[in-house]
């Protein structure tokens, strides 16, 4: 019989506020990461401070927010009312302390539980907050959540407001790097949702005149729109939508009280249902919901009294009620869409005709594909079961209870040796491996039919669970792991083409990466260095005494599983695939995968490691 552990008063321990946050950071900021993903913790730290500054603007205090990110140091300055000087320490270091518990002051604020800045403080190696109000100022400083300086209140001629400066703790966020593209996207969302607000990021100004209409224009260029953007606004709700000519699946950008709910929630579900219902009623036809929503690109923002989110990172709305005497979220959104969209379509006959034409086209394509899709799904099930093409992780095998999709990664690799090395060295709890057989088909210019007819594409789609869009995407990180040579680059390019052609939202939402693996191993009897460039190799040689052994890794299969575990573990290096906003998806695909051009040949020669200018 198993020995029962002792359970006495000595086992009971009370943690102070910072100890709990530092021991369980995932509860407060989601995953940690190194900055290569937009939902990594270092960006959540910025967001938590920014939310407070934006809430000040929403309350009518301060029209400008300044952000500076230099190396690892972040400074955020607003011109709001400033934290009451006698409560500065409490607001950033005492749990369940803040002004947002008073609904009279913050009726529709982003953060309501008083945790945000405390989490930033506890998870920062250095944290400083300065409040200015009533011609006075107070500055307090912390290290790892511990108060190190509590300066007295002094006179000040500075404009009122709050300035927070912090450096994430390198003991928690190891080898991290801020990427300006992710910060800019966050900032743009703030200004799209708060017309009139100006945010200055490292000297560059961001503002918006047209709200969610501007957001959609960031996502889809005019040539790719099936019809001009429909933009509908009322108190507590704003909606923008169009259909794309270039993509197949649905794309939603949803927000609650200014918070980007990347995983949707009750408001997004209500919008999808209301759209289908209104379109059916307008045309008097019972169109299939998937045909109505196919290729839609849309954004919805609502304001809710004291919203309930499903986690501290506020990525999914759980509230069913609007509050403030309004009907439920579902009824409120349905009534708005039914009235405003119906009116718009009656007044804009060309748009209505274009929508109906798009629905009819989607219906035809769906029926043409129905037989193929059924056979493809059956084939995918058989191959996955018997050929072990997908080596899944325990998160999706039902063995793990705590991990979520945020923790999961799918490596896409080619060749038995490379697949074998990754499979043997991976974290079986959260990392899965998909093995390609040879080079993928060039999907440029092909229709969705090819996804089902081509075994590799069909199985990859099934593994990711994205047949009906990325809402149920099984893996948060999709990592292309191929050799750093011409053949490996070609495979990467073909895979990126596949995702751009059929699932561009995977790239838009920051899910696609390239695995960066070392080119050299430099070692002597005592030390080993793995080098990712010629420069790193030269530095390593200088550090070692005598003549070191130098190994050039020609392919992933040459790296043993014992070594590979270092490159896909805590120190994994990922290069995110990012869209170049100066080119449309159609233009990018035409340039990189169309007829051979001298320009593309030159580009490939110069960029053996980092394909396309969609990669940072």
Number of C-alpha atoms within 10 A of each C-alpha: 3 4 5 6 6 8 8 7 7 7 7 8 7 7 10 10 17 22 15 15 22 18 12 12 19 14 15 22 26 20 19 20 23 23 21 19 25 22 23 20 27 27 21 21 23 22 23 20 21 24 20 20 28 27 21 21 22 19 16 11 18 20 19 20 24 20 23 15 19 10 10 14 14 18 20 21 23 27 22 27 21 22 23 15 18 11 13 19 18 13 20 25 23 16 18 16 16 20 16 21 16 10 13 9 11 19 20 24 25 24 23 20 15 19 22 26 26 25 27 32 31 26 31 26 19 21 29 21 23 20 26 27 22 15 12 16 25 24 21 19 21 22 19 21 24 15 15 14 12 13 12 11 14 11 12 14 11 12 17 22 22 24 23 23 21 25 23 24 21 13 11 18 18 15 14 21 14 21 16 12 12 18 17 15 12 18 21 21 21 25 24 22 26 21 15 16 20 21 24 17 18 13 10 10 13 18 22 20 13 15 24 29 22 19 20 22 12 12 17 19 15 14 13 16 19 19 19 13 20 17 20 18 15 10 7 14 18 21 25 21 22 23 27 23 16 20 22 23 22 22 27 21 23 25 26 28 24 23 25 22 22 17 16 20 20 15 29 26 13 17 24 18 17 21 19 20 18 19 24 16 13 15 12 9 9 11 18 14 17 16 20 24 21 21 24 21 23 25 22 22 25 24 22 23 19 23 23 16 16 14 14 17 23 23 21 24 24 16 19 17 21 22 17 10 8 12 14 15 22 19 15 19 27 20 14 19 23 18 12 16 21 18 12 16 17 12 11 12 11 13 19 19 14 13 19 17 13 21 22 14 12 20 19 13 15 18 11 12 15 12 10 16 19 12 12 20 17 10 16 21 13 12 15 16 12 8 9 13 20 21 20 21 22 18 22 18 9 8 11 13 9 7 14 15 15 15 18 21 22 25 27 23 27 23 15 12 16 22 23 17 20 27 22 14 19 21 17 15 18 21 24 25 26 24 21 20 13 11 16 19 16 15 23 18 13 12 12 16 15 14 23 23 15 14 17 20 19 20 24 20 20 19 24 17 16 17 21 14 18 19 15 13 18 21 26 21 23 24 24 25 26 26 25 21 12 14 13 21 19 18 23 26 19 20 20 24 23 21 16 23 21 21 23 22 22 21 19 15 17 20 21 26 23 23 23 21 25 23 20 19 19 22 19 15 8 6 11 15 19 20 19 15 12 11 9 16 20 12 13 19 18 11 12 17 9 9 11 18 12 16 12 12 16 14 17 26 20 13 20 16 19 11 12 23 20 15 21 20 13 12 14 16 19 22 17 24 24 20 21 14 12 9 13 18 21 17 12 19 20 14 15 21 18 14 8 11 12 8 10 16 12 10 15 18 10 11 14 16 17 19 20 23 14 16 15 14
